Amino acid sequence: MPNNLIIIMTDELRRDALSCYGNTFAKTPNIDKLADSGQLFTNAYTPSPICVPARASIATGQYVHENRCWTNAMPYSGQFRSWHHELRDNNRDIISIGKLHFKNSEKANGFSKEILPLHVKDGKGWIHGLLRERTDLFDASKFALNIGPGEDSYTSYDRKVCKLTQEWLTNNGVKKPDGGWCLFVSFLRPHYPLTCPSKFYELYNPNELPKPRQLSDEAELEHPVLKNLKKSCDYDEAFTDKTRQIAIASYYGLCSFVDHLVGKISETLKITSLDETTNILFTSDHGECLGDRGFWTKMVMFEEASAIPLIMFGPDISSGICKAPVSLIDIYPTVLDLVSIKKPNNFPLHSDSLLNSINKPDHSRPIISEFHDYGAQTGMFMLRHKNWKLIVYPGFRSQLFDLNEDPHELNDIALDKKFSDVVQKLNQILNSILDPDEVNKTAFKDQEKKIRELGGRKKILTTKNYDHTPLN
């Protein structure tokens, strides 16, 4: 029988926004169905809490410091082989429908066909973000204006992506007699702007939703790197208590909207009987802060931004819960395993098949995430190891959290002498994967080169700015 695979990629979907991850007020029944009968990963992370670097790592199976797609202005353009290339070169149909966020479709991205692709604007991306020393590049107050019930171009785009996916499955999915196919279906939602179709917004009462989590120790907000980031991207300042809750309701409504689209794809698979031969991998490129600690969007290493949902479902996937730590870089070997393609000789160093994590979980595997974009006066490096999370900021003090005792990361214990040995050990593990100081220097060096290529800082400041990728 054909060995088919659909990867459904959402954008900015935080892990705890789904009811299958324990959220008691989220309404995501179609995604829950995948989790109930499939494999639910409870400790999955993004390699970077921002779109372009995360998606480059997903494609290549490499961490950010390996492929050096550091920022939203340094997109993937086929410079490293991807799992798309491996499938295409092994005579498998590999089709993308929706957002890719690569440089453009003119480059060798590896797909057999790209349908309705969304790439970075003008092949350059968000070049203003290269000016990491600035804290005044855009008016973050506009974020609070685009909330509540309504329609916008992002929602319309996702509806088209869903419709095109259904049409492809109906017209092409059943016609491949051997070898199988792979669809990469990528939605924009629940990424802001937080304008939500009324049908889904009305599922939630803003007054009944939890308010954003705040730190028990206000001194935490005085961490210089986070303080600078907050100044650069202070989306929260323009909210009132009322509008903040409307924005949260809008976000959850958009999660339900995405769930609705997943349901339509699942229904089409059933109608065409492709559900009998098709595996599904559902995930997101990163999370969303949603007002926690006063932050919105992503760009921090806390769980709300770095932790992502990951579910696998289908005839080749056992049912259960996988607690082993995994990363989105693991999609590369997982795809090859699911479609029975041999791993290439130059296989990514740190990625591992999710099937291995299911069948033989390694609970001590270290997982990292990095951030090197706007607002970060230095690099941010997260290490997740067992119950610990270490966040390293070269040139500044680190943070440490015990996720078993403190799952919401409200109590930074890095400066507590009782945990000095833990910090030392975790730093050793992190340094066995990368040297934070050297990677940080390389990131800044590469970004300075890109700034020169674009004509310098003054030239960049003359170009139009935006804080989410426009559709035209």
N, C-alpha and C positions, 0 to 999 in steps of 0.2 A: 504494500500500500504506500501511496505517497507520504512523504515525511514533511509536513507543512508546519510553519511557525509564524505566528503574529506577535510582534513586539508592540505593545501599546505604551507610548511615552507621553505622560502628562508633563505640565510645566508648573513648577512652584507648588506642588502638592505635598504638604507636610504629612508625616507619617501618622500622627495622632489625630488627623482630621477625618479618619475613616472609622466606621463603627467596628470593622473587623479587627482593628487595633485597640479596641476598648473604649472608643468615644461613644458616650451614651446618648448624645443628641444628634449626631451626624446621621443623615439619611442617604446611605450609599448601598442599596440592596443588591445591585448587579455586581459590584466589585466584591461585596461580601460573599456572593455565590461562588465566585472564583476561589476565594480564600477558603470557604467551607469545604470544598471538594478538592482543593489543590494544596500547594505548599506555601505557607505564610512565613516570610523571613522577618524576624523581629529585631534584628540588629544590622540593617543594611544602611550604607552611607554613600553619599556622593563624593567623588574625588575633588570637587570644588563647588562651593555654594554660590555659583553664578553660571549663567547659561552656556556661553561659548566654551570656556575651559572644560566644563563638565561634559559637554557633548563631544568635544575632541577626545576626551579620555574614554568615553563610552565607545567611540568608533575604533580607537586604536588599542584599547586594553592597557594603556599606559597611564601612569600618574602624570599630573601636570608638569612636574619638573623634568619628566622624560620627554614629552612631546613639545614642551615649551610654548604651548598655546596659552599664555599666561592670563590674558585679559579678553574682554569682549571686543577688543580691537585687533585680536591676533587669532583669527579663526583657523580651523582645520581646512586644508586645501589639498588633501591627498598626499602630503609630504611623507606620511608613514602609511604602511599598508593597514587596512582596516579589515574587520570581519566581512564587510560588504565585498571587498576585493576577493577575499578567499572564496566566498560563495559564487560570485560571478565567474571567477576563473575556474571553478569546478562545475561549470555549466548548470548552476542553479539560478532560477529567476529570483532576483532580489530587488524588490520594488519599494520605494519610499513614497508615502502619501502624507504631506503636511510639513511641519516645521523641521528643518535640519540645522539651521544656524551655522552653516559652513560659509566659506568665502563666496562661492557662487556655483552655479551648475555647469560652468564652463571647465571647471577643474575635474580631475579624475577622482571623484568621490567614491567610486566603486559600485554604484548602483546600476542595475540593468536599465532602470527608468526612474526618474523623479517626477512625481505627479503633484502639482500645486505646491512646489517647494517654497519655503520661506527661508532665505539666507540673510546674512547680516546686510545692513543697508549699504548699497553702493560697493559691495565687496570689501568695505573697510571696517564696518562695525562702529561701535561707540568709541570714537577716537578721543573724545573729551576725557574719558576715564583714564587715559594714559597719564594725565596730569595729576598724579597721585598726591602732590603736595598742596593742591588747591582744595578749598572747602566751600567754594562759592560758585560752583559751575551751573547749578540749575535751581529753579524754584520748587522746592520739595512740597510746598503748600498745595500745589495743584493735585497732588495725590489724594487729598481729602475731598476734592470736589467731584471726582468721578466715582461715586458710590451710590448704592441703592438700586431699585428696580429700573430696568431699561435694557436697550439693545445697543451693541456697538460692533465694530468691525472684527474684533477678536472672536466674539461669539459667532458671527456669521461665517468667519473662516472655519471655525471648528465644525460647524454644521456641514459645510461643504466637504471637509476632510472625511467626516463620517459617511456622507452620502457617496462619495467617490470610493471609499473603502467597501461599502456594501455593493456597489455596482461592480467593482473589480472582483470581489468574491463570487458574485452571481455569474458574471460573464467570463471570467478567466480562471477562477480558483478550481473549478471542477474539470478543466480541460487539460491539465498537466498529467499525462499518463504515468510518468515515472520521474524520479528525482526530487519531486516536491518543489515548493516555493517558500519564500520568506517575505512577509510584509512588515515594513517598519512604519507604523501609523503614529503620527506625532501631533498632539493637540497643543494649543496655546494655553488653554485654561487649566487650572484656576488662576493663572498669572494675571496680575493687575493690568489695566485699570479695573477696579472693583465695581463695575457696572454689571448687574446680574439680570437675566431674563426674569420677568415677574413671576412666572410659574414656579420657578425654583427659589427665588428670593422669599416668596410667601410661605415656604416650608419652615421658615425660621422666624421666631420672634426676637428681635434684637434685645429686648429687655430680659429675656430668659436665658440668654447665652452668657457663659462665664466671661468675666472681664480679663484683660491681659494679666499674665503673671508678672509680679514685680519681685525684685530681689529682697531677701530678708535683711541684707546688709547694704545700705546705700553707698557705702564706700566702694563697693564693687563697680559702680558706675563711674568711679573716678579713675579706673584703669586708663592710662593715657591713650592707648591705642583705640580702645572702645569709645572713649570720650571724643577723640578726633573723628572717628567714624560717625558717631552720632551727630557731630557738628556738620559733617559733610552731607549727610543724608537724613536730616531731621524731619522725617515725614510725620512724626507724631505731634509736632508742635501745633499744627493747624487744626487738629481734632478737638472737639468738645466731648464731654462724656457721652452725649447722645449720638453724635456722628461717628464716634469711635465704634460704638456697638452696631450701628448701621453697616459700617465697613466690615465688621466681623461677620454679620449676618450675610452680607453680600458674598464674602469669601466662601462661607459654607454653602450658600446657594450655588455658587460656581462649581464647588465640589460635587454637588448633586447633579448639576448640569453635565459634568464630565461622566458621572456614573450613568446617566441616561444614555449618553452616546456609546459607552461600553456595552450597555444592554442591547442597543440596536445592532452592534457588531456581533454580539453573542447570538442574538436571534437569527441573524442572517446565516451564521455558521450552522445553526441547527436546521434551518429551512433547507439549506443546500446539502445537508448531511456531512459538511466539512468538519463538523465538530468531532467526528469519529477519527479523523486523520490529522487534526491540527492542534498543536500545543500553543499556549498563550503565555507570554511573559508581560506582566503589567508593572509599571514603575513610574518614577518621576525623576527629572534631572536634579532637583534639589527641593528644599522645603520653603517655608514662609514663616517669618517671625510673628506676624499678626499682632503686633503691639506688645509682645512679651519684652520686658526690660526696656520698653520705650522704643524698640526697633520695629521697623516694617521691612518688607521684602526679605532679603537673605543676607549674604556677605558677612556672617559671623559663624563661629564654630559651635555654637550651642545646638542642642538637639533639634530645636524647631527649624533650623536652617540646614543642618548637615545630615540629619537622619531622614531617610526616604522610605516610602512604602515599596515593597517588592513581593510580588505574588507570581507563582507559576502554576499553571493549570493545564490539564490535557491528558490524553490517553497514555502518554509516556511519563507522567508526573505522579508520584505517590502523594497521598494525602497526609498532612501533618504540619507541625510547626518546627521551623528550623531556627534555633537560637544562636547558631554560630555567626560570628561577625563576617560580613561580606561587603563587597564594594561594587559599584556600577562598572568598574573595569572588568568584573567577572562576566559581563555579558558576552564579551568576545569568545572566550573558550566555551561558554555554555551554548552559544549558537552553533559552534562547530560540532559539539557533541550531539546536539539535538538533531542536526541534519546529517550526521555521520560523515563528517569531513575530517581528515587527518590534520593534526596541528602542524603548522609550518615550522621550519627549522629556526627561524628568527621570531619565535613566539614571545609575547610580552612577558617580562620577568616576574611581575608581582601578581598577575591575575590568575585566578583558579576557577574552574568550572563550578557553577552553583550545584550541579549534580553531585560533585564530590562533597560539598558542604552538607547536602541532604543525606548522602549515604554514609559518609564518614566525617562528621563535623569536627572541625578543629576550633575549640573554644578559646585557644590561646593565640590564635592568629592575629597579628597586629594589622590594623587598618588605618590609613592616613587620609587626610583631606588638606587642601591648601587653598589660600586666597591671596591674590597679588594684584588686585584691581583698585579702582577709585576709592579714596577714603582710607586706604591702608597705608599708613606711613612707613610700615615695615611689613614683611611677610607674616602670614598667619599659618601655623602648622598644627593640625590636630592629630593626636595619636589615640586611637581606641585600643585598649589592651585589657582583656578580661573585664573586670568591673570598673576599670579606671579610664578616665579621659584626661589627657595632658594637652594643653594648648600652649604652644611656644610662639613668642613674638621676639625675633632677634633684636637685641638691644634694649629690651624691656622685660619686666618680670613675667614669669609664666603663670598659668592657672592650672589647678588640679581639682577634679571632681570625682567623687565615688558615686557612680550611677546606681549602684544597688541601694545605698543609703539616701542618696540625694538625686533622684531621677530627673528632677526639673532644674538641676544645676543652680541652686540658690545659695550654696555655701562653698565658696572657693577655699580650699584647704592647703594651697601650695605653700603658703608661708608658715604653716603650722609645723614646728620642728618634729612632731611625731611622725610626719609623712616625708621627711627629708630623704630617707632611703628609697621610698617609693618613687619620688621625683627623679632621683639619681638613676634608678633602674629603668624607668620609662624613657629618660633621655638617652640612655644607652641603646635601647631598642629603636628609638626614632633615628638615632645616628647610624644604626646599622642599615637603614633604608635610604636616608639622605642626610646631608649636612645642612641644617637650616640656615646657617650663616652664609655658606657658599651658594646655596640655591637662591637665597634672598639677593645676593649680589648679582647673580646671573640674571635674575628676573628684571632687576632695575637696569642692568646693562642692555638687555634685549629691548626693553621698553624705550630707553633713550635712543637706541638705534632706530626704532620705529618712528619716534617723534621726529628725528632728523629726516627720515624718508618722507614724512608728511609735510615737511617744510618748516618745522620748528613749532614752538609753543604758541607764538603770536599767530601763526597761520592757522593752527588748530582752533584757536579762540574765535576766528572769523567765520568758522563753519557753523551750520545749524546744529543745535544741541537737542537731545531728547532723552527721556529716561526709560523708554521701552521701545522695542523695534517697531517702526511703522510698517504698515502693510503696503505702502506705495511710496 
